[in-house]
Amino acid sequence: MSASQIVSTITGWPGRKIIHHVLYVINLMTFSMLALRDWFNKNRLFDSRSYSATVAQIIFTGVDALPTITFLGLATGFIFTFRLISISNTLGGTEDITNLLISVICLSAGPFLAAIIIISRTGSAIVVDLGNMKLHGEIEALENLGININDYLIAPRIISTAISQLAITVYFTVIALLSGILISTVLINPTYFNFIFKISNSFTPYLISIFVVKNIIFGFVIATVACYNGLRVQSSATEVPQRTTASIVQSLSFVFVIDALLTLAIFI
């Protein structure tokens, strides 16, 4: 290989990688949009039969994860909320601590920790479930029966995961803030109980919209990546753990990138 060919290969590698990643993102977006289109076309509002799969997924993703979320919320309340409040006189006034708690606990730690739990529990379970169905021919059997898998399997998982991500994060942030404030009130100063009212009054509609949008996007992306990887299983049982690992890595990467982009959008 000549020097010019080597240089061309080296310089062309970043471009090929960028194109590959862009095409992958486009595939994911198309995959999720088609699934949601089929779901909304087939389901009617308040039709309980249409939402059974979605409700079941919400119970698995959200309700079953409450013990873990509760423990992490209490730990976060002691490690972060309590310690930030305890050194409030050193860091600045109560307004600065309030803004710091909202930024750290509500807009950063809460969504991120909830996303990690959903990736490890729900995301991996979705990949294994769909991968085994694909491997055993169940997906093909459903399609032969005229069942739209976008409506029956994919969209309910995407919608329920997005809802569960938001609900879990709300629960986590409430536990983390309340536990830290109550510990500070009991152990340091009773006046620290006022932080509850200061934080609630500091939550503007703009911050609430950022909080909701971030969590909905996190849940949406995690479920989309999991479903996409699950359906990519072809003919070997070894593909299931490979696709599961790929889904976890990709979901974490997307969460980091989305969080960074939204953080830039907030400050810009």
Secondary structure as UniProt FT lines:
FT   HELIX           3..42
FT   TURN            45..46
FT   HELIX           48..51
FT   HELIX           52..61
FT   HELIX           63..65
FT   HELIX           66..76
FT   HELIX           77..82
FT   HELIX           83..86
FT   HELIX           88..91
FT   HELIX           94..101
FT   HELIX           102..109
FT   HELIX           110..118
FT   HELIX           119..123
FT   HELIX           124..135
FT   TURN            136..137
FT   HELIX           138..144
FT   TURN            145..146
FT   HELIX           150..154
FT   HELIX           155..187
FT   HELIX           190..194
FT   HELIX           195..202
FT   HELIX           205..230
FT   TURN            231..232
FT   TURN            237..238
FT   HELIX           239..267
//
